Amino acid sequence: DLTRAWKIWTGSIMRALASTLSLAMALVGCAQKTDEFGFRILEAQANLNQAQISATLSQQLQLSEEAVTALRHGIELTLLIDLELRSAPEGALLAAQQDSFRIQYLPLSQHFRLERSGTLRAFTYPRLRHALSEISNPKVTLNSGKLEPGTYQMRARTRLDKSSLPTPMRLPAFFSADWQHASEWYSWPLKVTA
């Protein structure tokens, strides 16, 4: 009876260790997978012209394999660019603007259609990388109103709009690592002279 109890106990310990090892390997695999995609703002510049700020971003955009598969199966993806003007050093929000780009796959022509919000024009590209390249250096305009001389803080981020996905995909997309594409907030100073 003692040998049998020993075999049962060691068998259950080995199964628990195997389960833990499998889970750890899956988590490591997921962690490595998330590094292969995402959005990152590399540089940003802003110019003030009367009551408008024109910002130009330089960014890297890479969609996950799951997002590309959804796109190729007819799901439109919307990328949002958030731009903010804040007072320095308090950080109070003074003005904000959101710009969006919609990407759609056209299966008959095997092209990707890119449309920017607020425009009536859309462009098609033979490859997804060409469409993403078009969004890599966007210019975004922010109505700031008249600004007093001083230093202000500009902030920008780019993200995938998960709320624009079809309803059955939204909840899983919020929790899945494969749908986490948002960049960190990128901040830079804006100096206003008299």
N, C-alpha and C positions, 0 to 999 in steps of 0.2 A: 504493500500500500504506500509506503514511503517513496519508493522509486516511481510509482505511478503519479503521485502528487508532485514529485520533483519534475517529471516530464511535462505535466500539465502547466505547472508554474513557469518553467523555462519557455515553454511554447507560447504562453500568453505574453511573457516579457519580450520574446523575439517578435511577435506580431505587433506589439506596441512600438517597439523600436523601428520596425519596418514602416509602420504608418507614420511615425514622426519623421523618419528620413525621407519618405515620399513627399510629405507636406513641406519639409524644408527645401527639397529640390524644386518643388513646384513654385514656392515663393521666390527662390533665387532665379528661376526661369522667368517669372513675371517681372522681377526687378530688372533683369537684363533687358527684357523686351521693351519696357517703358523708356529706356534710354535711347532707343532707336528712332523715336518719333517725338514730335512736340513742336511748339512754337517758341522762338527766342528772339527778342529784340536786341540787336547788336549795337545800334547807334541811333541817335535821333537829333534833329536840329529843328529850331523854330525861329521864325521871323515875324515881327510885329509890323503890320501895315495898317495904320489908323486904328480901327476897332476890331481888327481880325488878326488871328495868329495862324500862320501857315506852317504846319509841321510836316517834316519828311522823315520817315522811318526807314531803317535798314534792318531787315529781319530774315531769319531762317524759318521756313515752314515745311514740316514733314508730317504727313498724315500716317496714322497707324494702318496696319494691314486690314484691320477690321473696318476702319472708316473708308478705305479705298474699296473694299468689297461691297460695302453698303452703297457707295456712290455708283459703282458699276452695275448694281442691281436696282437702280432707279431712285435712290434716296438722295434728295438734294441736301447739300451741306452749306451752312451759312457760317462765315467767319466774321467775327465782330472785332473792330478796333475801337477801344475806349481811349479817349484823350481828355485829360483834365488840366485845369489851371488852378493852382493853389497859392495862397499867400505864404510867404516865408517869413519867419520861422514857424508861425502858428499852424500852418497846414490847413487852413479853412478853405473849403471848396468855393471857388469864385465862378467857374464856368466849366461845362462839360459837353462833350460831343461824342456821339457814337456813329461810326460808319460801318456799313456791312457789305460783304461780297458774297454772292451766291454762286456755288459751283454745281453744275448739273452734267451728267454723262448722257450723250446722245448716241444710243446704240446703233442706229442705222448708219450714221457717218463715222462712228467710233471716234468722236471728238468730244472735247470738254467745253462746255459753255460757261462763261464767266460774266456775271452781271453785277455792277456796282449800284448800291442804293442811291436813289435820287437822280439816276441817269436813265435815259431811254435807249441807250445803246448796250448791246451785249457783244462779246467777242468769243470766237471759238478757237480752240487750240488742239493740235493733234495728240498732244501728250499732257498728262496731268501736271508734270513738272513745269511745263511752259505756262500753264494757268497759274500755278503757285508762284512762279517767278514774276509774273505780272503784279502780284500782290506783295512781293517782297520789298518793294520800295514805294509804298503808297504816300500820297500827299493828302493830309487831312486838314480841313479848315475849321477853326474854332472862333465863334463870335465872342470876343472877350469884353467888348465895351471899352470905354476910355480907361486906361490904366495910369495910375500915379507912378512917378519915377521910383525905381527900387528894384529889388530882386524878387522874383517869383519862382515857383517850382512848377515845372511841367511834368506830367506823368502819362505814360501810355502803356497799354497792354493789348495783346491779341489773343482771342480765344475762339473756340468752336462753340457755336450757339446750340447747346443740347436741347433747349426748349423749342427749337424749330424742327426737331426730328419728329417723325410720326409718333403718335401717342403710345403705341405699344413698345417703342424703343426708348422712350425718355427715361423711365425709371432705371432700367438696366444700364443705360449710358451714364447716368449720374454716379453709379457705383463701380463700373468697370474701369480697370486701369487702361484698357485699350481706347477709351474715349476721353482721357484726360490730356487735352492739348493746350491748355491755357499757358501763356507766357507769364513770367513774373512781371510785376509792375516795374517799368523802366523810368527813372527820374533824372531830370537834368535841369539846371538853372536857366532862367530867362531874365536878362537884365533889360530894364526899361529906363531910357534916359529922357531928360526933358526936351 
